[in-house]
Amino acid sequence: MAYRKIEMYDEDVTASLVKNYKESIALLGEDADREGLLKTPERLAKAMQFLTQGYSQDAKAILESAKFNEQVSEMVIVKDIELYSMCEHHMLPFYGKAHVAYIPNGYITGLSKIARVVDVYSRRLQVQERLTTQILTAIKETLNPLGVAVVIEASHLCMMMRGVQKQNSVTTTSAFFGQFEKNETRSEFLKLIGANLH
């Protein structure tokens, strides 16, 4: 029995992208009809739809789907969340880790939902600065917490493969709201995300 992979993609979008990618390959000087490249436009069309699926997802709805009334007000941290995104300036990947914390104010959410929020905004054409604030805003507006903190550390292939070509550079961005704007709370969070507790 032959291997068959089942995937769901918009057929019209796929067809248009395949046409464009085939033309792009030819414009770059390659033969888009040679064996190794024959299915590349289709693969690329599907890959790009997967890598930008965040446009069709709602981060707030994800948080609401697992929102529970809980009278706790201690810091909740989900750290080392892997993220993969696409730089909107060069359409090259950037990747790294997000560290997200919030202090509940009557409501908590499922821990996996925090990671899903990171994915929703990562799976779009992005800049790291905006990605950081979008994650914070979604949690702030959905859970109404006492505070939210987001730190992202990422490597950008647009800096590594082209342009300045600095392979070992890492970009760190942060956003803080509420209690995390206080130096003591922010310092505790930064200390905890830097600690190897497990």
FIMIKOL-604900 format. One record per atom (N, C-alpha, C): residue number from 0; residue in one letter; atom name; x, y, z. Coordinates in Angstrom, 3 decimals. Layout:
% residues N
    n  res  atom      east     north        up
  NUM    a    CA         X         Y         Z
...
END
This chain:
% residues 198
    n  res  atom      east     north        up
    0    m     N     0.842    -1.190     0.000
    0    m    CA     0.000     0.000     0.000
    0    m     C     0.889     1.256     0.000
    1    a     N     0.609     2.182    -0.879
    1    a    CA     1.421     3.389    -1.023
    1    a     C     1.189     4.346     0.141
    2    y     N     2.253     5.052     0.522
    2    y    CA     2.170     6.062     1.579
    2    y     C     1.362     7.251     1.079
    3    r     N     0.404     7.701     1.871
    3    r    CA    -0.406     8.853     1.490
    3    r     C    -0.536     9.789     2.674
    4    k     N    -0.072    11.005     2.495
    4    k    CA    -0.127    11.997     3.553
    4    k     C    -1.366    12.872     3.346
    5    i     N    -2.159    13.036     4.393
    5    i    CA    -3.369    13.847     4.285
    5    i     C    -3.116    15.200     4.929
    6    e     N    -3.269    16.264     4.132
    6    e    CA    -3.083    17.615     4.625
    6    e     C    -4.253    18.475     4.169
    7    m     N    -4.520    19.539     4.901
    7    m    CA    -5.621    20.432     4.563
    7    m     C    -5.063    21.802     4.184
    8    y     N    -5.241    22.194     2.939
    8    y    CA    -4.799    23.496     2.466
    8    y     C    -5.864    24.080     1.554
    9    d     N    -5.903    25.390     1.467
    9    d    CA    -6.821    26.068     0.561
    9    d     C    -6.339    25.825    -0.874
   10    e     N    -7.155    25.135    -1.667
   10    e    CA    -6.743    24.743    -3.018
   10    e     C    -6.470    25.947    -3.919
   11    d     N    -7.303    26.988    -3.815
   11    d    CA    -7.117    28.169    -4.660
   11    d     C    -5.828    28.905    -4.299
   12    v     N    -5.587    29.046    -2.992
   12    v    CA    -4.357    29.704    -2.535
   12    v     C    -3.146    28.892    -2.968
   13    t     N    -3.227    27.587    -2.799
   13    t    CA    -2.119    26.707    -3.187
   13    t     C    -1.819    26.833    -4.676
   14    a     N    -2.852    26.795    -5.496
   14    a    CA    -2.661    26.874    -6.949
   14    a     C    -2.007    28.197    -7.364
   15    s     N    -2.454    29.297    -6.758
   15    s    CA    -1.879    30.609    -7.087
   15    s     C    -0.423    30.699    -6.647
   16    l     N    -0.141    30.191    -5.446
   16    l    CA     1.234    30.230    -4.949
   16    l     C     2.151    29.350    -5.791
   17    v     N     1.666    28.173    -6.190
   17    v    CA     2.469    27.268    -7.027
   17    v     C     2.881    27.975    -8.306
   18    k     N     1.928    28.656    -8.944
   18    k    CA     2.222    29.392   -10.180
   18    k     C     3.294    30.457    -9.934
   19    n     N     3.128    31.222    -8.855
   19    n    CA     4.088    32.286    -8.544
   19    n     C     5.473    31.742    -8.203
   20    y     N     5.515    30.666    -7.415
   20    y    CA     6.814    30.107    -7.034
   20    y     C     7.523    29.477    -8.223
   21    k     N     6.761    28.866    -9.123
   21    k    CA     7.378    28.281   -10.318
   21    k     C     8.015    29.386   -11.164
   22    e     N     7.295    30.499   -11.301
   22    e    CA     7.838    31.639   -12.058
   22    e     C     9.073    32.214   -11.361
   23    s     N     9.036    32.278   -10.037
   23    s    CA    10.173    32.813    -9.283
   23    s     C    11.415    31.952    -9.466
   24    i     N    11.237    30.639    -9.440
   24    i    CA    12.365    29.722    -9.628
   24    i     C    12.996    29.945   -11.001
   25    a     N    12.153    30.113   -12.008
   25    a    CA    12.660    30.360   -13.363
   25    a     C    13.390    31.700   -13.436
   26    l     N    12.846    32.729   -12.780
   26    l    CA    13.478    34.045   -12.781
   26    l     C    14.846    34.027   -12.101
   27    l     N    15.042    33.103   -11.174
   27    l    CA    16.329    32.980   -10.491
   27    l     C    17.362    32.225   -11.327
   28    g     N    16.917    31.717   -12.495
   28    g    CA    17.859    31.060   -13.403
   28    g     C    17.827    29.554   -13.355
   29    e     N    16.859    28.976   -12.658
   29    e    CA    16.767    27.521   -12.555
   29    e     C    15.706    26.978   -13.508
   30    d     N    15.779    25.689   -13.734
   30    d    CA    14.779    24.997   -14.545
   30    d     C    13.728    24.420   -13.602
   31    a     N    12.574    25.068   -13.531
   31    a    CA    11.518    24.647   -12.601
   31    a     C    10.914    23.303   -12.977
   32    d     N    11.231    22.809   -14.175
   32    d    CA    10.663    21.531   -14.614
   32    d     C    11.621    20.356   -14.440
   33    r     N    12.820    20.632   -13.913
   33    r    CA    13.717    19.486   -13.704
   33    r     C    13.246    18.684   -12.499
   34    e     N    13.664    17.429   -12.448
   34    e    CA    13.122    16.475   -11.469
   34    e     C    13.178    16.974   -10.030
   35    g     N    14.333    17.502    -9.621
   35    g    CA    14.489    17.918    -8.229
   35    g     C    13.625    19.099    -7.832
   36    l     N    13.190    19.886    -8.804
   36    l    CA    12.397    21.082    -8.522
   36    l     C    10.932    20.954    -8.945
   37    l     N    10.589    19.832    -9.520
   37    l    CA     9.254    19.673   -10.093
   37    l     C     8.143    19.904    -9.063
   38    k     N     8.309    19.373    -7.873
   38    k    CA     7.270    19.516    -6.845
   38    k     C     7.590    20.612    -5.826
   39    t     N     8.712    21.292    -6.010
   39    t    CA     9.115    22.331    -5.062
   39    t     C     8.096    23.463    -4.940
   40    p     N     7.542    23.997    -6.033
   40    p    CA     6.551    25.068    -5.870
   40    p     C     5.355    24.659    -5.010
   41    e     N     4.884    23.421    -5.173
   41    e    CA     3.757    22.950    -4.363
   41    e     C     4.161    22.787    -2.899
   42    r     N     5.350    22.208    -2.680
   42    r    CA     5.823    22.053    -1.304
   42    r     C     5.971    23.413    -0.620
   43    l     N     6.529    24.375    -1.357
   43    l    CA     6.733    25.710    -0.809
   43    l     C     5.403    26.405    -0.537
   44    a     N     4.447    26.234    -1.437
   44    a    CA     3.117    26.827    -1.254
   44    a     C     2.461    26.296     0.022
   45    k     N     2.585    25.013     0.251
   45    k    CA     2.001    24.410     1.458
   45    k     C     2.780    24.807     2.707
   46    a     N     4.105    24.846     2.586
   46    a    CA     4.930    25.239     3.726
   46    a     C     4.598    26.658     4.166
   47    m     N     4.449    27.575     3.211
   47    m    CA     4.159    28.964     3.560
   47    m     C     2.781    29.110     4.195
   48    q     N     1.829    28.318     3.746
   48    q    CA     0.507    28.351     4.384
   48    q     C     0.590    27.849     5.830
   49    f     N     1.398    26.816     6.043
   49    f    CA     1.582    26.304     7.399
   49    f     C     2.278    27.344     8.279
   50    l     N     3.330    27.971     7.735
   50    l    CA     4.131    28.915     8.514
   50    l     C     3.409    30.227     8.800
   51    t     N     2.297    30.460     8.107
   51    t    CA     1.519    31.685     8.344
   51    t     C     0.097    31.375     8.804
   52    q     N    -0.121    30.195     9.352
   52    q    CA    -1.469    29.802     9.769
   52    q     C    -1.994    30.632    10.938
   53    g     N    -1.119    31.392    11.589
   53    g    CA    -1.556    32.226    12.705
   53    g     C    -2.568    33.285    12.308
   54    y     N    -2.592    33.662    11.022
   54    y    CA    -3.557    34.661    10.567
   54    y     C    -5.002    34.172    10.718
   55    s     N    -5.191    32.873    10.688
   55    s    CA    -6.553    32.328    10.781
   55    s     C    -6.883    31.834    12.194
   56    q     N    -6.027    32.145    13.161
   56    q    CA    -6.242    31.703    14.540
   56    q     C    -6.436    32.900    15.460
   57    d     N    -7.196    32.685    16.524
   57    d    CA    -7.557    33.751    17.465
   57    d     C    -6.958    33.440    18.835
   58    a     N    -5.933    34.187    19.224
   58    a    CA    -5.240    33.930    20.489
   58    a     C    -6.165    34.095    21.685
   59    k     N    -7.028    35.102    21.644
   59    k    CA    -7.927    35.350    22.775
   59    k     C    -8.930    34.212    22.929
   60    a     N    -9.424    33.689    21.803
   60    a    CA   -10.359    32.558    21.857
   60    a     C    -9.679    31.325    22.443
   61    i     N    -8.407    31.140    22.128
   61    i    CA    -7.650    30.006    22.676
   61    i     C    -7.548    30.128    24.196
   62    l     N    -7.224    31.321    24.690
   62    l    CA    -7.135    31.529    26.138
   62    l     C    -8.497    31.359    26.811
   63    e     N    -9.543    31.880    26.170
   63    e    CA   -10.903    31.776    26.721
   63    e     C   -11.373    30.330    26.808
   64    s     N   -10.874    29.478    25.905
   64    s    CA   -11.330    28.082    25.863
   64    s     C   -10.907    27.295    27.099
   65    a     N    -9.942    27.812    27.840
   65    a    CA    -9.489    27.136    29.064
   65    a     C    -9.272    28.178    30.153
   66    k     N   -10.278    29.008    30.376
   66    k    CA   -10.209    30.074    31.380
   66    k     C   -10.986    29.619    32.610
   67    f     N   -10.293    29.584    33.749
   67    f    CA   -10.891    29.039    34.970
   67    f     C   -10.818    30.054    36.104
   68    n     N   -11.888    30.111    36.866
   68    n    CA   -11.909    30.978    38.046
   68    n     C   -11.073    30.323    39.139
   69    e     N   -10.037    31.015    39.568
   69    e    CA    -9.142    30.476    40.597
   69    e     C    -8.593    31.641    41.407
   70    q     N    -8.784    31.572    42.714
   70    q    CA    -8.365    32.679    43.577
   70    q     C    -6.908    32.510    44.017
   71    v     N    -6.035    32.648    43.066
   71    v    CA    -4.595    32.640    43.352
   71    v     C    -4.003    33.910    42.758
   72    s     N    -2.931    34.378    43.349
   72    s    CA    -2.296    35.592    42.822
   72    s     C    -0.774    35.469    42.862
   73    e     N    -0.299    34.239    42.641
   73    e    CA     1.135    33.990    42.572
   73    e     C     1.570    33.936    41.107
   74    m     N     2.822    34.252    40.873
   74    m    CA     3.349    34.296    39.517
   74    m     C     3.298    32.920    38.846
   75    v     N     2.798    32.893    37.612
   75    v    CA     2.771    31.682    36.790
   75    v     C     3.718    31.933    35.614
   76    i     N     4.707    31.061    35.442
   76    i    CA     5.695    31.236    34.372
   76    i     C     5.716    29.991    33.490
   77    v     N     5.651    30.205    32.190
   77    v    CA     5.922    29.142    31.226
   77    v     C     7.153    29.616    30.452
   78    k     N     8.272    28.934    30.661
   78    k    CA     9.505    29.400    30.030
   78    k     C    10.010    28.407    29.000
   79    d     N    10.960    28.874    28.200
   79    d    CA    11.579    28.049    27.149
   79    d     C    10.567    27.520    26.140
   80    i     N     9.587    28.344    25.767
   80    i    CA     8.617    27.963    24.740
   80    i     C     9.290    28.142    23.379
   81    e     N     9.472    27.069    22.647
   81    e    CA    10.103    27.159    21.328
   81    e     C     9.237    27.993    20.403
   82    l     N     9.880    28.850    19.621
   82    l    CA     9.109    29.593    18.623
   82    l     C     9.872    29.650    17.311
   83    y     N     9.101    29.608    16.241
   83    y    CA     9.631    29.700    14.881
   83    y     C     8.755    30.689    14.137
   84    s     N     9.380    31.708    13.568
   84    s    CA     8.605    32.722    12.873
   84    s     C     9.327    33.125    11.594
   85    m     N     8.703    34.052    10.858
   85    m    CA     9.262    34.531     9.592
   85    m     C     9.410    36.042     9.652
   86    c     N    10.629    36.507     9.432
   86    c    CA    10.905    37.935     9.375
   86    c     C    10.128    38.548     8.204
   87    e     N     9.348    39.582     8.481
   87    e    CA     8.535    40.169     7.420
   87    e     C     9.354    41.004     6.438
   88    h     N    10.585    41.342     6.789
   88    h    CA    11.405    42.164     5.910
   88    h     C    12.094    41.354     4.819
   89    h     N    12.497    40.120     5.147
   89    h    CA    13.225    39.295     4.177
   89    h     C    12.586    37.931     3.947
   90    m     N    11.506    37.641     4.682
   90    m    CA    10.838    36.333     4.606
   90    m     C    11.826    35.194     4.855
   91    l     N    12.710    35.422     5.824
   91    l    CA    13.611    34.383     6.303
   91    l     C    13.229    34.079     7.752
   92    p     N    13.481    32.850     8.217
   92    p    CA    13.057    32.480     9.571
   92    p     C    13.842    33.176    10.674
   93    f     N    13.173    33.348    11.808
   93    f    CA    13.875    33.578    13.069
   93    f     C    13.286    32.616    14.077
   94    y     N    14.114    32.202    15.009
   94    y    CA    13.703    31.134    15.928
   94    y     C    14.351    31.346    17.286
   95    g     N    13.726    30.803    18.299
   95    g    CA    14.285    30.955    19.640
   95    g     C    13.308    30.483    20.698
   96    k     N    13.295    31.215    21.825
   96    k    CA    12.460    30.824    22.963
   96    k     C    11.730    32.037    23.522
   97    a     N    10.513    31.766    23.970
   97    a    CA     9.732    32.794    24.657
   97    a     C     9.563    32.376    26.106
   98    h     N     9.616    33.361    26.992
   98    h    CA     9.363    33.152    28.413
   98    h     C     8.187    34.059    28.773
   99    v     N     7.112    33.468    29.269
   99    v    CA     5.883    34.223    29.513
   99    v     C     5.429    34.000    30.952
  100    a     N     5.058    35.093    31.614
  100    a    CA     4.550    34.993    32.988
  100    a     C     3.347    35.908    33.146
  101    y     N     2.460    35.517    34.070
  101    y    CA     1.373    36.406    34.454
  101    y     C     1.037    36.173    35.918
  102    i     N     0.433    37.183    36.528
  102    i    CA    -0.019    37.077    37.908
  102    i     C    -1.540    37.109    37.876
  103    p     N    -2.193    35.992    38.203
  103    p    CA    -3.653    35.913    38.080
  103    p     C    -4.381    36.935    38.959
  104    n     N    -5.563    37.276    38.493
  104    n    CA    -6.430    38.206    39.206
  104    n     C    -7.850    37.643    39.177
  105    g     N    -7.986    36.395    39.650
  105    g    CA    -9.284    35.725    39.652
  105    g     C    -9.431    34.674    38.573
  106    y     N    -8.565    34.733    37.548
  106    y    CA    -8.657    33.758    36.456
  106    y     C    -7.281    33.238    36.070
  107    i     N    -7.244    31.930    35.753
  107    i    CA    -6.046    31.314    35.192
  107    i     C    -6.438    30.691    33.858
  108    t     N    -5.451    30.280    33.096
  108    t    CA    -5.715    29.581    31.838
  108    t     C    -4.860    28.326    31.784
  109    g     N    -5.220    27.382    30.915
  109    g    CA    -4.413    26.177    30.745
  109    g     C    -3.003    26.530    30.312
  110    l     N    -2.016    25.864    30.880
  110    l    CA    -0.618    26.187    30.583
  110    l     C    -0.295    26.036    29.098
  111    s     N    -0.880    25.024    28.462
  111    s    CA    -0.607    24.819    27.032
  111    s     C    -1.152    25.965    26.194
  112    k     N    -2.150    26.670    26.722
  112    k    CA    -2.734    27.785    25.963
  112    k     C    -1.745    28.948    25.839
  113    i     N    -0.888    29.101    26.829
  113    i    CA     0.143    30.143    26.754
  113    i     C     1.076    29.841    25.575
  114    a     N     1.486    28.578    25.462
  114    a    CA     2.351    28.178    24.343
  114    a     C     1.624    28.344    23.016
  115    r     N     0.337    28.071    22.988
  115    r    CA    -0.443    28.226    21.748
  115    r     C    -0.541    29.688    21.326
  116    v     N    -0.645    30.576    22.307
  116    v    CA    -0.677    32.010    21.993
  116    v     C     0.633    32.431    21.316
  117    v     N     1.747    31.913    21.834
  117    v    CA     3.045    32.187    21.203
  117    v     C     3.027    31.710    19.756
  118    d     N     2.483    30.523    19.510
  118    d    CA     2.414    29.983    18.149
  118    d     C     1.533    30.822    17.233
  119    v     N     0.377    31.267    17.751
  119    v    CA    -0.549    32.051    16.926
  119    v     C     0.153    33.263    16.328
  120    y     N     0.882    33.993    17.158
  120    y    CA     1.534    35.208    16.673
  120    y     C     2.861    34.931    15.967
  121    s     N     3.501    33.810    16.307
  121    s    CA     4.749    33.441    15.622
  121    s     C     4.488    33.012    14.189
  122    r     N     3.351    32.349    13.968
  122    r    CA     3.029    31.830    12.636
  122    r     C     2.403    32.917    11.767
  123    r     N     3.096    34.017    11.684
  123    r    CA     2.716    35.144    10.833
  123    r     C     4.010    35.792    10.345
  124    l     N     3.914    36.670     9.368
  124    l    CA     5.073    37.473     9.007
  124    l     C     5.260    38.474    10.129
  125    q     N     6.451    38.514    10.731
  125    q    CA     6.612    39.198    12.004
  125    q     C     7.888    40.008    12.100
  126    v     N     7.901    40.843    13.128
  126    v    CA     9.133    41.381    13.695
  126    v     C     9.092    40.989    15.170
  127    q     N    10.241    40.725    15.734
  127    q    CA    10.283    40.219    17.107
  127    q     C     9.688    41.201    18.099
  128    e     N     9.880    42.490    17.858
  128    e    CA     9.360    43.508    18.770
  128    e     C     7.838    43.442    18.860
  129    r     N     7.173    43.340    17.699
  129    r    CA     5.711    43.264    17.683
  129    r     C     5.219    41.948    18.289
  130    l     N     5.889    40.863    17.947
  130    l    CA     5.527    39.549    18.477
  130    l     C     5.481    39.578    20.002
  131    t     N     6.475    40.198    20.610
  131    t    CA     6.563    40.268    22.075
  131    t     C     5.349    40.985    22.665
  132    t     N     4.985    42.118    22.095
  132    t    CA     3.865    42.893    22.642
  132    t     C     2.511    42.255    22.323
  133    q     N     2.395    41.564    21.189
  133    q    CA     1.133    40.903    20.861
  133    q     C     0.810    39.789    21.861
  134    i     N     1.822    39.030    22.250
  134    i    CA     1.615    37.964    23.238
  134    i     C     1.153    38.581    24.554
  135    l     N     1.845    39.632    24.987
  135    l    CA     1.483    40.306    26.237
  135    l     C     0.055    40.838    26.180
  136    t     N    -0.313    41.512    25.099
  136    t    CA    -1.631    42.126    24.978
  136    t     C    -2.752    41.096    25.015
  137    a     N    -2.564    39.960    24.332
  137    a    CA    -3.597    38.921    24.317
  137    a     C    -3.877    38.398    25.724
  138    i     N    -2.819    38.158    26.498
  138    i    CA    -2.985    37.658    27.869
  138    i     C    -3.597    38.733    28.752
  139    k     N    -3.128    39.947    28.616
  139    k    CA    -3.630    41.074    29.412
  139    k     C    -5.128    41.286    29.174
  140    e     N    -5.535    41.303    27.906
  140    e    CA    -6.930    41.618    27.587
  140    e     C    -7.883    40.463    27.847
  141    t     N    -7.391    39.227    27.853
  141    t    CA    -8.265    38.071    28.053
  141    t     C    -8.400    37.684    29.524
  142    l     N    -7.302    37.695    30.260
  142    l    CA    -7.316    37.222    31.652
  142    l     C    -7.413    38.363    32.665
  143    n     N    -7.202    39.598    32.229
  143    n    CA    -7.197    40.751    33.135
  143    n     C    -6.331    40.494    34.368
  144    p     N    -5.089    40.081    34.170
  144    p    CA    -4.221    39.722    35.295
  144    p     C    -3.650    40.955    35.993
  145    l     N    -3.009    40.711    37.136
  145    l    CA    -2.344    41.797    37.852
  145    l     C    -1.068    42.225    37.138
  146    g     N    -0.534    41.341    36.316
  146    g    CA     0.665    41.675    35.564
  146    g     C     0.977    40.610    34.528
  147    v     N     1.705    41.015    33.483
  147    v    CA     2.151    40.092    32.428
  147    v     C     3.591    40.454    32.079
  148    a     N     4.393    39.440    31.797
  148    a    CA     5.771    39.654    31.357
  148    a     C     6.073    38.702    30.202
  149    v     N     6.740    39.217    29.188
  149    v    CA     7.150    38.392    28.049
  149    v     C     8.587    38.758    27.681
  150    v     N     9.438    37.745    27.579
  150    v    CA    10.810    37.927    27.093
  150    v     C    11.024    36.923    25.969
  151    i     N    11.551    37.398    24.853
  151    i    CA    11.860    36.523    23.717
  151    i     C    13.339    36.659    23.374
  152    e     N    13.991    35.511    23.187
  152    e    CA    15.377    35.443    22.739
  152    e     C    15.373    34.697    21.413
  153    a     N    15.886    35.323    20.350
  153    a    CA    15.805    34.675    19.039
  153    a     C    17.024    34.970    18.173
  154    s     N    17.296    34.027    17.286
  154    s    CA    18.321    34.176    16.261
  154    s     C    17.617    34.400    14.926
  155    h     N    18.127    35.353    14.146
  155    h    CA    17.478    35.760    12.903
  155    h     C    18.347    35.388    11.706
  156    l     N    17.796    34.536    10.829
  156    l    CA    18.567    34.122     9.662
  156    l     C    18.827    35.279     8.703
  157    c     N    18.013    36.339     8.767
  157    c    CA    18.282    37.498     7.913
  157    c     C    19.568    38.206     8.335
  158    m     N    19.977    38.019     9.591
  158    m    CA    21.265    38.565    10.054
  158    m     C    22.391    37.553     9.881
  159    m     N    22.040    36.280     9.852
  159    m    CA    23.053    35.228     9.832
  159    m     C    23.470    34.828     8.413
  160    m     N    22.504    34.797     7.486
  160    m    CA    22.761    34.284     6.138
  160    m     C    23.080    35.370     5.132
  161    r     N    22.639    36.601     5.396
  161    r    CA    22.801    37.677     4.423
  161    r     C    23.205    38.942     5.172
  162    g     N    23.343    40.029     4.462
  162    g    CA    23.616    41.305     5.114
  162    g     C    24.865    41.264     5.978
  163    v     N    24.669    41.499     7.277
  163    v    CA    25.795    41.617     8.204
  163    v     C    26.472    40.279     8.490
  164    q     N    25.756    39.158     8.319
  164    q    CA    26.277    37.792     8.475
  164    q     C    26.947    37.552     9.824
  165    k     N    26.217    37.814    10.876
  165    k    CA    26.697    37.569    12.243
  165    k     C    25.979    36.333    12.788
  166    q     N    26.665    35.191    12.730
  166    q    CA    26.026    33.911    13.050
  166    q     C    25.710    33.692    14.524
  167    n     N    26.391    34.379    15.413
  167    n    CA    26.214    34.104    16.836
  167    n     C    25.408    35.159    17.586
  168    s     N    24.804    36.058    16.855
  168    s    CA    24.034    37.120    17.519
  168    s     C    22.664    36.601    17.948
  169    v     N    22.208    37.078    19.094
  169    v    CA    20.884    36.747    19.615
  169    v     C    20.193    38.063    19.967
  170    t     N    18.933    38.176    19.566
  170    t    CA    18.157    39.378    19.867
  170    t     C    17.207    39.083    21.014
  171    t     N    17.205    39.945    22.023
  171    t    CA    16.305    39.791    23.171
  171    t     C    15.351    40.977    23.216
  172    t     N    14.059    40.677    23.325
  172    t    CA    13.040    41.713    23.479
  172    t     C    12.217    41.395    24.719
  173    s     N    11.662    42.421    25.336
  173    s    CA    10.848    42.216    26.537
  173    s     C     9.695    43.193    26.564
  174    a     N     8.629    42.796    27.241
  174    a    CA     7.473    43.667    27.459
  174    a     C     6.909    43.330    28.837
  175    f     N     6.559    44.373    29.592
  175    f    CA     6.067    44.189    30.955
  175    f     C     4.815    45.034    31.174
  176    f     N     3.890    44.488    31.958
  176    f    CA     2.652    45.198    32.291
  176    f     C     2.313    44.975    33.763
  177    g     N     1.720    45.974    34.375
  177    g    CA     1.200    45.842    35.738
  177    g     C     2.285    45.609    36.764
  178    q     N     2.125    44.568    37.579
  178    q    CA     3.056    44.285    38.666
  178    q     C     4.488    44.092    38.178
  179    f     N     4.644    43.658    36.922
  179    f    CA     5.982    43.417    36.383
  179    f     C     6.709    44.715    36.029
  180    e     N     5.989    45.829    36.094
  180    e    CA     6.651    47.111    35.894
  180    e     C     7.391    47.546    37.164
  181    k     N     7.112    46.858    38.272
  181    k    CA     7.842    47.105    39.517
  181    k     C     9.151    46.334    39.479
  182    n     N    10.219    46.981    39.868
  182    n    CA    11.548    46.399    39.763
  182    n     C    11.668    45.058    40.497
  183    e     N    11.079    44.955    41.683
  183    e    CA    11.200    43.732    42.493
  183    e     C    10.564    42.532    41.792
  184    t     N     9.348    42.724    41.254
  184    t    CA     8.642    41.629    40.581
  184    t     C     9.340    41.253    39.281
  185    r     N     9.746    42.270    38.541
  185    r    CA    10.448    42.019    37.275
  185    r     C    11.754    41.273    37.530
  186    s     N    12.481    41.652    38.570
  186    s    CA    13.754    40.994    38.898
  186    s     C    13.545    39.535    39.274
  187    e     N    12.467    39.260    40.014
  187    e    CA    12.160    37.870    40.373
  187    e     C    11.900    37.042    39.123
  188    f     N    11.107    37.585    38.207
  188    f    CA    10.796    36.900    36.943
  188    f     C    12.074    36.632    36.142
  189    l     N    12.900    37.654    35.977
  189    l    CA    14.125    37.495    35.190
  189    l     C    15.076    36.488    35.823
  190    k     N    15.109    36.463    37.153
  190    k    CA    15.947    35.504    37.859
  190    k     C    15.446    34.073    37.628
  191    l     N    14.115    33.904    37.671
  191    l    CA    13.533    32.575    37.519
  191    l     C    13.685    32.038    36.092
  192    i     N    13.566    32.901    35.081
  192    i    CA    13.704    32.390    33.714
  192    i     C    15.170    32.079    33.390
  193    g     N    16.086    32.671    34.170
  193    g    CA    17.498    32.381    33.950
  193    g     C    17.999    31.210    34.757
  194    a     N    17.182    30.735    35.710
  194    a    CA    17.602    29.643    36.594
  194    a     C    17.309    28.283    35.974
  195    n     N    18.144    27.318    36.261
  195    n    CA    17.923    25.945    35.813
  195    n     C    17.375    25.168    37.002
  196    l     N    16.053    25.188    37.158
  196    l    CA    15.405    24.627    38.360
  196    l     C    15.032    23.157    38.214
  197    h     N    15.078    22.614    37.001
  197    h    CA    14.620    21.238    36.824
  197    h     C    15.762    20.290    36.554
END
